[in-house]
Amino acid sequence: GLNGLGAWLKCASLAPDRYPLTLAAQAVCAVAQVFILGLPSRIASVWFGPAEVSTACAVAVLGNQLGTAIGFLLPPVLVPNTPNDLDLMAHNISIMFYGTAIVSTLLFFLTGVVFEEKPKYPPSHSQAVLQTIPPEDYSYKQSIINLFKNIPFVLLLISYGIMTGAFYSVSTLLNQMIVTHYEGEEVNAGRIGLTLVVAGMVGSIICGLWLDYTKTYKQTTLIVYILSFIGLVVFTFTLDLKYLIVVFVTGGVLGFFMTGYLPLGFEFAVEITYPESEGTSSGLLNASAQIFGIVFTLVQGKLTTNYSPRAGNLFLCAWIFVGIILTALIRSDLRRHNVNSGIMNLDVKAVPVDSPVEPESTTLKIQSAL
């Protein structure tokens, strides 16, 4: 709803003297993004069973990346640079704004009509346990306190912020880095950015499938972290070789692992913080990513401008190396997986929450299994 409201406010700002309204509309869309970014792990846990939950989370993350990819492609096509014909530019901007508003409104109504809060039957035993807890017993403040007392989660919170913040910084400054070494290649800089995103979409799905197959959360997260570090080092030292094809390849590898890390971080957080809300843990991860992203972009931008792109990238390499150490220190306590595994061994099926008898016995069996 907020996304649609922001889109229509942009349409109302289609005049040279209404630029502040455009900024206000963008702020409304930004607030909407706060809610949207935390959805993948929440929807995956509520609607999907243990054998598919990580893949579902990865597909939801992929959707966000797909939107970013469309953002790389469509605006330059819909609004080409026509400085000599401002009326045409205004017309093209209006087409983009109204098109976005119509799509956002359609999605708003689809969400209201099609989506349900949760399935009739819990898809996993861990969800069956959570649904027996009365809503009035939940405290958001206490949940935040519990998460910050959870040392493995705090380590993941910092390491996730470092990795995702580094990816935000590289994506933001990519055009500047490319143009520094390849003058006049703005179009290819955009294509390299698109390559990063598309490769990352593939990486997200593969990482999600791998987690569902192996349940090796810490090992997979650590390996992807190390490979991202190696990818950034290679990208850094090959950027000035004057071969654009090399930048395409190294950029694609970098995007594959850095974006592939996103669902890993979400799912690992849910595992080590169960039974805390998935939305709370993923919300904190996103907040950490935004904070590190802002700081990294500012510092890397300064280093790139004053020295060279290599200096800025080496700054990020150093921080990602710190993230590897922090990830290695995380204790892999897979609470959600342990609950599901214990129930599975007892061969107990998930039951309706409103069942008068069976939920109680299910809860007791869960407790005995733990």
C-alpha positions as CSV (number, residue, x, y, z in Angstrom):
1,G,0.0,0.0,0.0
2,L,2.8,2.4,0.9
3,N,4.6,1.5,-2.3
4,G,1.5,2.3,-4.4
5,L,0.9,5.6,-2.4
6,G,4.5,6.7,-3.1
7,A,4.1,5.9,-6.8
8,W,1.0,8.0,-7.2
9,L,2.5,10.9,-5.2
10,K,5.3,10.8,-7.8
11,C,2.7,11.2,-10.5
12,A,1.4,14.2,-8.7
13,S,4.9,15.7,-8.7
14,L,5.2,15.9,-12.5
15,A,6.2,19.6,-12.7
16,P,9.6,21.3,-12.4
17,D,8.6,23.2,-9.3
18,R,7.4,20.1,-7.5
19,Y,10.7,18.3,-7.0
20,P,10.3,18.3,-3.1
21,L,7.1,16.3,-3.6
22,T,9.1,13.7,-5.7
23,L,11.6,13.4,-2.8
24,A,8.7,13.0,-0.3
25,A,7.1,10.3,-2.5
26,Q,10.5,8.5,-2.7
27,A,10.7,8.6,1.1
28,V,7.2,6.9,1.3
29,C,8.5,4.2,-1.1
30,A,11.6,3.8,1.1
31,V,9.5,3.3,4.2
32,A,7.6,0.6,2.3
33,Q,11.0,-1.1,1.4
34,V,11.7,-1.5,5.2
35,F,8.7,-3.9,5.4
36,I,9.4,-5.6,2.0
37,L,13.1,-6.4,2.7
38,G,12.3,-8.5,5.8
39,L,9.6,-10.6,4.2
40,P,11.7,-13.5,2.6
41,S,12.6,-15.4,5.7
42,R,9.2,-14.7,7.3
43,I,7.1,-15.9,4.4
44,A,9.4,-18.9,3.8
45,S,9.1,-20.1,7.5
46,V,5.3,-19.6,7.7
47,W,4.4,-21.2,4.4
48,F,7.1,-23.8,3.6
49,G,8.3,-27.0,5.2
50,P,11.9,-27.9,6.4
51,A,12.9,-29.4,3.0
52,E,12.1,-26.3,1.0
53,V,12.2,-23.3,3.4
54,S,15.7,-22.1,2.4
55,T,14.9,-22.4,-1.3
56,A,11.6,-20.4,-0.8
57,C,13.6,-17.7,1.0
58,A,16.1,-17.6,-1.8
59,V,13.4,-17.2,-4.4
60,A,11.9,-14.3,-2.5
61,V,15.3,-12.7,-2.3
62,L,15.6,-13.3,-6.1
63,G,12.4,-11.4,-6.6
64,N,14.0,-8.3,-5.0
65,Q,17.1,-8.7,-7.1
66,L,14.9,-9.1,-10.2
67,G,13.3,-5.7,-9.4
68,T,16.8,-4.3,-9.2
69,A,17.7,-5.8,-12.6
70,I,14.6,-4.2,-14.1
71,G,15.7,-0.9,-12.5
72,F,19.0,-1.1,-14.4
73,L,17.3,-1.8,-17.7
74,L,14.0,0.1,-18.0
75,P,14.6,3.7,-16.8
76,P,17.3,4.4,-19.4
77,V,15.1,3.0,-22.1
78,L,11.9,4.8,-21.0
79,V,13.7,8.1,-20.3
80,P,16.6,8.6,-22.7
81,N,18.7,11.6,-22.3
82,T,17.2,14.4,-24.4
83,P,18.6,17.7,-23.0
84,N,17.5,19.6,-26.2
85,D,13.9,18.5,-25.8
86,L,12.7,19.0,-22.3
87,D,9.0,18.5,-23.2
88,L,9.9,15.0,-24.6
89,M,11.9,14.2,-21.4
90,A,8.9,15.3,-19.3
91,H,6.6,13.1,-21.3
92,N,8.9,10.1,-20.9
93,I,9.2,10.6,-17.2
94,S,5.4,10.8,-16.9
95,I,5.2,7.4,-18.7
96,M,7.6,5.9,-16.3
97,F,5.9,7.3,-13.2
98,Y,2.4,6.3,-14.3
99,G,3.5,2.9,-15.4
100,T,5.1,2.3,-12.0
101,A,2.0,3.5,-10.2
102,I,-0.3,1.2,-12.2
103,V,1.9,-1.8,-11.5
104,S,2.2,-0.9,-7.8
105,T,-1.6,-0.5,-7.5
106,L,-2.2,-3.9,-9.2
107,L,0.2,-5.6,-6.8
108,F,-1.5,-3.9,-3.9
109,F,-4.9,-5.3,-4.9
110,L,-3.4,-8.8,-5.7
111,T,-1.8,-8.9,-2.2
112,G,-5.1,-8.0,-0.6
113,V,-7.1,-10.5,-2.5
114,V,-4.8,-13.5,-2.9
115,F,-2.5,-13.5,0.1
116,E,-3.5,-15.1,3.4
117,E,-1.8,-14.6,6.8
118,K,-0.8,-18.2,7.2
119,P,-1.8,-21.7,5.9
120,K,-4.5,-23.7,7.6
121,Y,-2.0,-26.3,8.7
122,P,1.5,-25.4,10.0
123,P,4.1,-26.6,7.4
124,S,6.6,-27.6,10.0
125,H,6.8,-28.7,13.6
126,S,8.7,-25.6,14.5
127,Q,5.9,-23.4,13.2
128,A,3.3,-25.6,15.0
129,V,5.1,-24.8,18.3
130,L,5.1,-21.1,17.5
131,Q,1.4,-21.0,16.7
132,T,0.5,-22.4,20.1
133,I,2.0,-19.3,21.7
134,P,-0.7,-16.7,22.4
135,P,-0.1,-13.4,20.5
136,E,-0.5,-11.4,23.7
137,D,2.6,-13.2,25.1
138,Y,4.8,-11.7,22.4
139,S,6.9,-8.6,23.2
140,Y,8.8,-6.9,20.4
141,K,11.0,-5.1,22.9
142,Q,11.8,-8.3,24.7
143,S,12.5,-10.0,21.4
144,I,15.1,-7.3,20.5
145,I,16.7,-7.7,23.9
146,N,16.9,-11.5,23.5
147,L,18.5,-11.1,20.0
148,F,21.2,-8.8,21.3
149,K,21.9,-11.2,24.1
150,N,22.4,-13.9,21.5
151,I,26.2,-13.7,20.8
152,P,26.1,-15.9,17.6
153,F,23.4,-13.6,16.2
154,V,25.3,-10.5,17.1
155,L,28.4,-11.9,15.3
156,L,26.1,-12.7,12.3
157,L,24.6,-9.2,12.5
158,I,28.0,-7.6,12.1
159,S,29.3,-10.0,9.4
160,Y,26.0,-9.7,7.4
161,G,26.2,-5.9,7.6
162,I,29.8,-6.0,6.3
163,M,29.1,-8.3,3.4
164,T,25.9,-6.7,2.2
165,G,27.2,-3.2,2.9
166,A,30.2,-3.9,0.8
167,F,27.9,-5.1,-2.0
168,Y,25.8,-1.9,-1.8
169,S,29.0,0.1,-1.9
170,V,30.4,-1.7,-5.0
171,S,27.1,-1.4,-6.8
172,T,26.7,2.3,-6.0
173,L,30.3,3.2,-7.1
174,L,30.6,0.7,-10.0
175,N,30.0,3.3,-12.7
176,Q,32.6,5.6,-11.2
177,M,35.1,2.8,-11.0
178,I,34.5,1.6,-14.6
179,V,34.6,5.1,-16.1
180,T,37.9,5.9,-14.3
181,H,39.7,3.1,-16.2
182,Y,37.5,2.9,-19.3
183,E,36.6,6.4,-20.4
184,G,33.3,6.7,-22.3
185,E,32.0,3.3,-21.3
186,E,29.0,4.4,-19.3
187,V,26.7,2.0,-21.2
188,N,28.9,-1.0,-20.5
189,A,29.2,0.1,-16.8
190,G,25.4,-0.3,-16.6
191,R,25.7,-3.7,-18.3
192,I,28.3,-4.8,-15.8
193,G,26.0,-3.7,-13.0
194,L,23.2,-5.8,-14.6
195,T,25.6,-8.8,-14.8
196,L,26.3,-8.5,-11.1
197,V,22.6,-8.6,-10.3
198,V,21.7,-11.4,-12.7
199,A,24.6,-13.6,-11.5
200,G,23.5,-12.8,-7.9
201,M,20.0,-14.1,-8.7
202,V,21.5,-17.4,-9.8
203,G,23.7,-17.5,-6.8
204,S,20.7,-16.9,-4.5
205,I,18.8,-19.9,-5.9
206,I,21.8,-22.3,-5.8
207,C,22.6,-21.3,-2.2
208,G,19.0,-21.8,-1.2
209,L,18.8,-25.3,-2.8
210,W,22.1,-26.2,-1.2
211,L,21.0,-25.3,2.3
212,D,17.8,-27.3,1.9
213,Y,19.8,-30.3,0.8
214,T,22.6,-30.2,3.3
215,K,21.5,-27.9,6.3
216,T,25.1,-26.8,6.5
217,Y,24.4,-23.3,7.4
218,K,27.6,-22.1,9.0
219,Q,29.9,-24.0,6.6
220,T,28.1,-22.7,3.5
221,T,28.0,-19.2,4.9
222,L,31.7,-19.3,5.7
223,I,32.7,-20.7,2.3
224,V,30.6,-18.1,0.4
225,Y,32.2,-15.4,2.5
226,I,35.7,-16.6,1.7
227,L,34.8,-16.9,-2.0
228,S,33.4,-13.4,-2.0
229,F,36.6,-12.1,-0.5
230,I,38.6,-13.9,-3.2
231,G,36.3,-12.5,-5.9
232,L,36.7,-8.9,-4.6
233,V,40.5,-9.3,-4.5
234,V,40.6,-10.5,-8.1
235,F,38.1,-7.8,-9.2
236,T,40.3,-5.2,-7.5
237,F,43.6,-6.2,-9.2
238,T,42.1,-6.9,-12.7
239,L,40.0,-3.7,-13.0
240,D,42.7,-1.7,-14.7
241,L,43.9,-4.3,-17.2
242,K,42.0,-2.5,-20.0
243,Y,40.0,-5.6,-20.9
244,L,36.3,-5.0,-20.3
245,I,35.5,-8.7,-20.8
246,V,37.6,-9.5,-17.7
247,V,35.6,-6.9,-15.7
248,F,32.3,-8.6,-16.9
249,V,33.6,-12.0,-15.7
250,T,35.0,-10.9,-12.4
251,G,31.9,-8.7,-11.7
252,G,29.7,-11.6,-12.4
253,V,31.6,-13.9,-10.0
254,L,31.5,-11.2,-7.4
255,G,27.7,-10.7,-7.7
256,F,27.2,-14.5,-7.7
257,F,28.7,-15.0,-4.3
258,M,27.9,-11.6,-2.6
259,T,24.2,-11.8,-3.5
260,G,24.1,-15.5,-2.9
261,Y,25.0,-14.7,0.6
262,L,21.8,-12.8,1.3
263,P,19.4,-15.8,1.7
264,L,22.2,-17.6,3.7
265,G,22.3,-14.8,6.2
266,F,18.5,-14.6,6.6
267,E,18.1,-18.4,7.0
268,F,21.1,-18.8,9.4
269,A,19.7,-16.0,11.5
270,V,16.3,-17.7,11.8
271,E,18.0,-21.0,12.8
272,I,20.2,-19.5,15.6
273,T,17.4,-17.2,17.0
274,Y,14.4,-19.5,17.0
275,P,11.8,-19.1,18.4
276,E,12.2,-15.3,18.0
277,S,10.2,-13.8,15.1
278,E,11.8,-14.2,11.7
279,G,10.7,-10.6,10.8
280,T,12.6,-9.2,13.8
281,S,15.9,-10.9,13.0
282,S,15.8,-10.1,9.3
283,G,14.8,-6.5,10.1
284,L,17.9,-6.1,12.2
285,L,20.1,-7.7,9.5
286,N,18.7,-5.2,7.0
287,A,19.3,-2.3,9.3
288,S,22.9,-3.4,9.8
289,A,23.4,-3.7,6.0
290,Q,22.1,-0.2,5.5
291,I,24.4,1.3,8.2
292,F,27.5,-0.5,6.8
293,G,26.4,0.4,3.3
294,I,26.2,4.1,4.0
295,V,29.5,4.2,5.8
296,F,31.3,2.0,3.2
297,T,29.9,4.0,0.2
298,L,31.1,7.3,1.7
299,V,34.5,6.0,2.6
300,Q,35.1,4.0,-0.6
301,G,33.8,7.0,-2.6
302,K,36.3,9.3,-0.9
303,L,39.2,6.8,-1.4
304,T,38.3,6.3,-5.0
305,T,38.1,10.0,-5.7
306,N,41.2,11.0,-3.8
307,Y,43.4,8.0,-4.7
308,S,42.1,5.3,-7.0
309,P,39.4,2.6,-7.3
310,R,42.0,0.1,-6.1
311,A,42.3,1.9,-2.8
312,G,38.6,1.9,-2.2
313,N,38.3,-1.8,-3.1
314,L,41.2,-2.7,-0.8
315,F,39.3,-0.9,2.0
316,L,36.4,-3.2,1.4
317,C,38.6,-6.3,1.2
318,A,40.0,-5.6,4.6
319,W,36.5,-5.4,6.1
320,I,35.4,-8.6,4.4
321,F,38.4,-10.3,5.8
322,V,37.2,-9.2,9.3
323,G,33.8,-10.6,8.4
324,I,35.3,-14.0,7.6
325,I,36.8,-14.1,11.1
326,L,33.5,-13.1,12.7
327,T,31.7,-15.8,10.7
328,A,34.2,-18.4,11.8
329,L,33.5,-17.5,15.4
330,I,29.7,-18.1,15.1
331,R,28.5,-21.1,17.1
332,S,26.2,-23.1,14.8
333,D,23.2,-23.8,17.1
334,L,20.4,-24.8,14.6
335,R,17.5,-24.5,16.9
336,R,14.7,-24.6,14.3
337,H,16.3,-27.5,12.6
338,N,16.7,-29.4,15.9
339,V,13.0,-28.9,16.7
340,N,12.0,-30.2,13.2
341,S,14.4,-33.1,13.4
342,G,13.1,-34.2,16.9
343,I,9.5,-34.2,15.8
344,M,10.3,-36.0,12.6
345,N,11.9,-38.8,14.5
346,L,8.7,-39.2,16.5
347,D,6.8,-39.3,13.2
348,V,4.3,-36.7,14.4
349,K,2.4,-34.7,11.8
350,A,1.6,-31.0,12.0
351,V,-2.0,-30.4,13.0
352,P,-4.5,-27.5,12.8
353,V,-3.9,-24.9,15.4
354,D,-7.6,-24.8,16.3
355,S,-7.7,-28.5,17.0
356,P,-9.1,-29.0,20.5
357,V,-6.8,-31.9,21.5
358,E,-3.8,-32.5,19.2
359,P,-1.9,-29.2,19.5
360,E,-1.4,-29.9,23.2
361,S,0.1,-33.4,22.6
362,T,2.2,-32.0,19.8
363,T,3.7,-29.3,22.1
364,L,4.4,-31.9,24.8
365,K,6.2,-34.2,22.3
366,I,8.2,-31.2,21.0
367,Q,9.3,-30.4,24.5
368,S,10.2,-34.0,25.3
369,A,12.2,-34.2,22.1
370,L,14.2,-31.1,23.0
